[in-house]
Amino acid sequence: MSLVNKIIVGTRGSRLSLAQAEHFKDELLLANKNLKPTDVEIKVIKTSGDKFKTENLSLMGGKGLFVKEIEKELLTGNIDCAVHSLKDIPTFGSEELVLGAYLKRKDARDAFISPITNSYKELKPGSTVATCSVRRISQLKRIRDDIKIVNIRGNIDTRIEKLKEGLVDGLVLAYAGIKRLGFHKVVTEIFDKDVILPAAGQGTIVVQVRSDNKTVINLLKSVNDKETEFISIAERSCLDKINGACDTPIGVNAVITDDGEIFLRAELLSIDGKKRYSSHKTGIVEKSKLIGYDVAEEILDQAGTDFIIKESKLAHTIYKRGN
């Protein structure tokens, strides 16, 4: 550890990131009665994703921009572990870093917020809805092709403020983040997963650590939720096999069934939402990674080898036009 009897936890400085880091700290203290609050220090690290708040992530290098600087701090030993939203971490990365803990997953669904209607389907034609996700753009267009979907980045608070100012008619965000910040009362509608399939890792907080830091790795086992770990592995292996990035419209979600098996489903869409390729599979949790690969291969067989390249390029074009 960086200091004797002290654990330094790295995080981004947004309200949501800080809330997630505090949640991890609370869980760690609850599981380890020998630790005192002063033994766990939260350190804010500014990332490229935070510095360039108006730029398109896919054109700048993807969601990895939210973790790059934090990972550097980990590798240099300036922090002992880092708290992230799982969906912000690329499926590829340094072998020197591992995910030491998956905190119990919160609600993975997406939510719609609007002051003018009770649901997304009831919006008037030509209404404007904001999201910063290519996946959601495709899914929302699939439901309603007469709605204008615009890209608005920023923290949850910032985006809700823009909604209040009347700049857009509605927002679509991850429900877990809204709820964690106490904004759940303003939610108009929570999308069923059959309507909008969430992103891989959505609603899950993870703790990253150096692979050689056995002391912290052993400590993190006390807060690791095995069910969340299994479903996360399945979702991320599927995403990895499809070669999905933040400019690829992919929804992936896994759950543990009442029989204790893992059920994974995924979908790959065209940017306009008109094409959709999907697959699902059930199996034992110990085969989570293989299940993810199998579902991905079925989707790739349906879509063809050039589909992702074509749709990713289209995503870049759409964002450049300011959709």
C-alpha positions as CSV (number, residue, x, y, z in Angstrom):
1,M,0.0,0.0,0.0
2,S,1.1,3.6,-0.5
3,L,1.2,4.4,3.2
4,V,1.3,2.1,6.2
5,N,-2.2,1.3,7.4
6,K,-3.8,3.6,4.8
7,I,-5.5,2.8,1.5
8,I,-5.7,5.5,-1.1
9,V,-8.6,5.2,-3.5
10,G,-8.6,7.0,-6.8
11,T,-11.7,8.3,-8.5
12,R,-13.0,10.9,-10.9
13,G,-14.4,14.1,-9.3
14,S,-18.0,14.1,-10.6
15,R,-20.7,13.8,-8.0
16,L,-21.6,10.3,-9.2
17,S,-18.0,9.1,-9.1
18,L,-17.5,10.5,-5.6
19,A,-20.8,8.9,-4.5
20,Q,-19.6,5.6,-5.9
21,A,-16.2,5.9,-4.1
22,E,-17.9,6.7,-0.8
23,H,-20.2,3.7,-1.3
24,F,-17.1,1.5,-1.8
25,K,-15.5,3.0,1.3
26,D,-18.6,2.3,3.4
27,E,-18.8,-1.3,2.1
28,L,-15.1,-1.8,2.9
29,L,-15.4,-0.5,6.4
30,L,-18.5,-2.6,7.0
31,A,-16.8,-5.8,5.9
32,N,-13.5,-5.0,7.8
33,K,-14.1,-4.0,11.4
34,N,-10.4,-3.5,11.9
35,L,-10.4,-0.6,9.5
36,K,-11.2,3.0,10.6
37,P,-12.6,5.7,8.3
38,T,-9.3,7.5,8.4
39,D,-7.6,4.4,7.0
40,V,-9.3,4.9,3.7
41,E,-8.5,8.1,1.8
42,I,-10.3,9.1,-1.4
43,K,-8.2,10.9,-4.0
44,V,-9.7,12.8,-6.9
45,I,-8.0,12.4,-10.3
46,K,-9.0,14.5,-13.3
47,T,-9.3,12.5,-16.5
48,S,-9.3,13.4,-20.2
49,G,-13.0,12.6,-20.4
50,D,-13.6,15.2,-17.7
51,K,-11.3,17.9,-19.2
52,F,-13.0,17.7,-22.7
53,K,-16.6,17.7,-21.7
54,T,-18.0,18.8,-25.1
55,E,-16.0,16.5,-27.3
56,N,-17.3,13.3,-28.8
57,L,-15.7,10.4,-26.9
58,S,-15.6,8.0,-29.9
59,L,-13.6,10.5,-31.9
60,M,-11.2,11.1,-29.0
61,G,-10.5,7.5,-28.1
62,G,-13.6,6.1,-26.4
63,K,-14.7,5.8,-22.8
64,G,-11.2,4.7,-21.8
65,L,-10.6,8.5,-21.5
66,F,-12.4,8.3,-18.2
67,V,-9.9,5.8,-16.7
68,K,-6.6,6.5,-18.4
69,E,-5.1,9.0,-16.0
70,I,-6.4,7.0,-13.0
71,E,-4.7,3.8,-14.3
72,K,-1.5,5.7,-14.6
73,E,-1.8,6.7,-10.9
74,L,-2.3,3.0,-10.1
75,L,0.7,1.8,-12.1
76,T,3.0,4.4,-10.5
77,G,1.8,3.5,-7.0
78,N,0.3,6.9,-6.2
79,I,-3.0,5.2,-5.4
80,D,-3.7,1.6,-4.1
81,C,-7.0,1.0,-6.0
82,A,-9.5,2.9,-8.1
83,V,-13.3,2.9,-8.3
84,H,-14.9,2.9,-11.7
85,S,-18.3,2.4,-13.4
86,L,-17.6,-0.9,-15.1
87,K,-19.0,0.3,-18.5
88,D,-16.3,3.0,-18.6
89,I,-13.5,0.4,-18.6
90,P,-12.4,-0.9,-22.0
91,T,-12.5,-4.7,-22.3
92,F,-8.8,-4.6,-23.2
93,G,-6.1,-3.1,-21.0
94,S,-2.9,-3.4,-19.1
95,E,-2.1,-6.9,-17.8
96,E,-0.6,-5.2,-14.8
97,L,-4.1,-4.1,-13.6
98,V,-7.0,-6.3,-12.6
99,L,-10.6,-5.9,-11.3
100,G,-10.3,-6.9,-7.7
101,A,-13.9,-6.4,-6.7
102,Y,-17.3,-6.2,-8.3
103,L,-19.7,-4.5,-6.0
104,K,-23.3,-5.8,-6.0
105,R,-25.0,-4.6,-9.1
106,K,-27.7,-2.0,-8.9
107,D,-30.6,-1.6,-11.4
108,A,-29.1,-1.9,-14.9
109,R,-32.0,-0.4,-16.8
110,D,-32.2,2.9,-18.6
111,A,-34.5,5.7,-17.6
112,F,-36.4,8.5,-19.4
113,I,-36.9,11.9,-17.9
114,S,-39.2,14.5,-19.4
115,P,-41.3,17.4,-18.0
116,I,-43.8,17.3,-20.9
117,T,-44.9,13.6,-21.2
118,N,-45.4,10.4,-19.3
119,S,-43.4,8.2,-21.6
120,Y,-41.0,8.2,-24.5
121,K,-43.7,6.7,-26.8
122,E,-46.1,9.6,-26.0
123,L,-43.7,12.3,-27.2
124,K,-44.9,14.4,-30.1
125,P,-43.3,13.8,-33.5
126,G,-40.2,16.0,-33.9
127,S,-39.5,16.1,-30.2
128,T,-35.8,16.3,-29.1
129,V,-34.3,13.7,-26.8
130,A,-30.7,13.8,-25.5
131,T,-28.3,11.0,-24.8
132,C,-24.6,10.5,-25.1
133,S,-24.8,6.8,-26.0
134,V,-24.6,5.5,-29.6
135,R,-26.4,2.3,-28.3
136,R,-29.3,4.4,-26.9
137,I,-29.5,6.4,-30.2
138,S,-30.1,3.2,-32.2
139,Q,-32.5,1.7,-29.7
140,L,-34.5,5.0,-29.4
141,K,-34.7,5.3,-33.1
142,R,-35.9,1.8,-33.4
143,I,-38.8,2.6,-31.1
144,R,-39.6,6.0,-32.7
145,D,-38.0,7.1,-36.0
146,D,-39.8,10.5,-35.8
147,I,-37.9,11.7,-32.7
148,K,-34.7,13.8,-33.0
149,I,-32.0,12.3,-30.9
150,V,-29.1,14.7,-29.9
151,N,-25.8,14.1,-28.3
152,I,-25.3,15.9,-25.0
153,R,-22.4,15.0,-22.7
154,G,-21.8,16.1,-19.2
155,N,-22.5,15.0,-15.7
156,I,-26.0,13.9,-14.7
157,D,-26.7,17.1,-12.9
158,T,-25.6,19.2,-15.9
159,R,-27.8,17.2,-18.3
160,I,-30.9,17.5,-16.0
161,E,-30.2,21.2,-15.8
162,K,-30.3,21.5,-19.6
163,L,-33.6,19.7,-19.6
164,K,-35.0,22.2,-17.0
165,E,-33.8,25.0,-19.3
166,G,-35.9,23.7,-22.1
167,L,-33.0,22.8,-24.4
168,V,-34.4,19.3,-25.0
169,D,-37.7,17.6,-24.4
170,G,-36.3,14.6,-22.7
171,L,-33.2,12.7,-21.5
172,V,-32.3,9.0,-21.4
173,L,-29.7,8.0,-18.8
174,A,-28.7,5.0,-16.7
175,Y,-31.2,4.6,-13.9
176,A,-28.5,3.4,-11.4
177,G,-26.6,6.7,-11.6
178,I,-29.8,8.8,-11.3
179,K,-30.9,6.9,-8.2
180,R,-27.5,7.1,-6.5
181,L,-27.6,10.9,-6.8
182,G,-31.1,11.1,-5.5
183,F,-32.8,12.2,-8.8
184,H,-35.0,9.1,-9.0
185,K,-38.1,11.2,-8.2
186,V,-37.8,13.1,-11.5
187,V,-37.7,9.9,-13.6
188,T,-40.7,9.7,-16.0
189,E,-40.2,6.1,-17.2
190,I,-37.9,3.2,-16.6
191,F,-37.4,1.2,-19.8
192,D,-38.0,-2.5,-19.7
193,K,-35.0,-4.5,-20.9
194,D,-37.1,-6.0,-23.7
195,V,-37.5,-2.4,-25.0
196,I,-34.0,-1.1,-24.3
197,L,-31.3,-3.6,-23.5
198,P,-28.6,-2.0,-21.2
199,A,-24.9,-1.6,-21.9
200,A,-22.5,-4.2,-20.7
201,G,-21.6,-3.5,-17.1
202,Q,-24.3,-0.8,-16.6
203,G,-25.2,-0.4,-13.0
204,T,-22.0,-2.1,-11.7
205,I,-19.2,-0.5,-9.7
206,V,-15.8,-2.1,-9.8
207,V,-12.5,-1.6,-8.0
208,Q,-9.3,-1.8,-10.0
209,V,-5.9,-2.7,-8.5
210,R,-2.4,-3.6,-9.5
211,S,-2.1,-7.3,-10.2
212,D,1.0,-7.5,-7.9
213,N,-0.6,-5.8,-4.9
214,K,-1.7,-9.0,-3.1
215,T,-2.5,-7.1,0.1
216,V,-5.2,-5.0,-1.5
217,I,-6.4,-7.8,-3.7
218,N,-7.0,-9.9,-0.6
219,L,-8.7,-7.0,1.1
220,L,-11.0,-6.5,-1.8
221,K,-12.3,-10.0,-1.7
222,S,-14.3,-8.9,1.4
223,V,-16.6,-6.7,-0.7
224,N,-16.7,-8.7,-4.0
225,D,-20.1,-10.0,-5.0
226,K,-19.7,-13.3,-6.9
227,E,-23.0,-13.1,-8.8
228,T,-22.1,-9.6,-10.1
229,E,-18.6,-10.9,-11.0
230,F,-20.1,-13.8,-13.1
231,I,-22.6,-11.6,-15.0
232,S,-20.0,-9.0,-15.6
233,I,-17.5,-11.5,-17.1
234,A,-20.2,-12.8,-19.4
235,E,-21.2,-9.4,-20.6
236,R,-17.7,-8.1,-21.1
237,S,-16.5,-11.2,-22.9
238,C,-19.5,-10.8,-25.3
239,L,-18.6,-7.2,-25.9
240,D,-14.9,-8.0,-26.3
241,K,-15.6,-10.7,-28.9
242,I,-17.9,-8.4,-30.9
243,N,-15.2,-5.8,-30.7
244,G,-17.6,-3.3,-29.3
245,A,-16.5,0.2,-28.5
246,C,-18.4,3.3,-27.4
247,D,-19.3,4.0,-31.1
248,T,-20.8,0.6,-31.6
249,P,-24.6,0.1,-30.9
250,I,-24.5,-3.0,-28.6
251,G,-26.7,-3.9,-25.7
252,V,-25.6,-6.8,-23.5
253,N,-27.2,-8.0,-20.2
254,A,-26.9,-11.0,-18.0
255,V,-28.8,-12.2,-15.0
256,I,-28.7,-15.1,-12.6
257,T,-31.8,-17.2,-12.9
258,D,-33.8,-18.7,-10.1
259,D,-32.1,-22.0,-10.9
260,G,-28.7,-20.4,-10.3
261,E,-27.7,-20.4,-14.0
262,I,-26.6,-17.4,-16.0
263,F,-28.8,-16.0,-18.8
264,L,-27.1,-13.7,-21.3
265,R,-28.7,-11.8,-24.1
266,A,-27.2,-9.3,-26.5
267,E,-28.1,-7.2,-29.5
268,L,-26.2,-5.4,-32.2
269,L,-28.0,-2.6,-34.1
270,S,-27.4,-0.3,-37.0
271,I,-27.1,3.4,-36.2
272,D,-30.6,4.1,-37.6
273,G,-32.1,1.2,-35.5
274,K,-33.6,-0.5,-38.6
275,K,-31.3,-3.5,-38.4
276,R,-31.0,-5.6,-35.3
277,Y,-29.1,-8.9,-34.7
278,S,-29.7,-10.7,-31.4
279,S,-28.9,-13.9,-29.5
280,H,-29.1,-15.4,-26.0
281,K,-27.9,-18.3,-24.1
282,T,-28.3,-20.0,-20.7
283,G,-25.6,-22.0,-18.9
284,I,-23.7,-22.6,-15.6
285,V,-22.1,-19.5,-14.1
286,E,-18.6,-21.1,-14.2
287,K,-18.8,-20.9,-18.0
288,S,-19.7,-17.2,-18.0
289,K,-16.9,-16.2,-20.3
290,L,-17.6,-18.9,-22.8
291,I,-21.3,-18.1,-22.8
292,G,-20.4,-14.5,-23.6
293,Y,-18.2,-15.6,-26.5
294,D,-20.9,-18.0,-27.9
295,V,-23.6,-15.3,-27.9
296,A,-21.2,-12.9,-29.6
297,E,-20.3,-15.4,-32.3
298,E,-23.9,-16.0,-33.1
299,I,-24.5,-12.3,-33.5
300,L,-21.4,-11.8,-35.7
301,D,-22.6,-14.7,-37.9
302,Q,-25.9,-13.0,-38.4
303,A,-24.5,-9.5,-39.0
304,G,-21.5,-10.3,-41.2
305,T,-17.9,-9.2,-40.9
306,D,-18.2,-5.7,-42.3
307,F,-21.2,-4.6,-40.2
308,I,-19.4,-3.2,-37.2
309,I,-16.8,-1.3,-39.3
310,K,-19.5,0.2,-41.4
311,E,-21.8,1.2,-38.5
312,S,-18.9,2.6,-36.4
313,K,-17.8,4.8,-39.3
314,L,-21.4,6.0,-39.6
315,A,-21.5,6.8,-35.9
316,H,-18.4,9.1,-36.4
317,T,-20.1,10.8,-39.3
318,I,-23.3,11.4,-37.4
319,Y,-21.5,12.8,-34.4
320,K,-19.5,15.1,-36.7
321,R,-22.8,16.5,-38.0
322,G,-23.8,17.2,-34.4
323,N,-26.8,14.8,-34.3
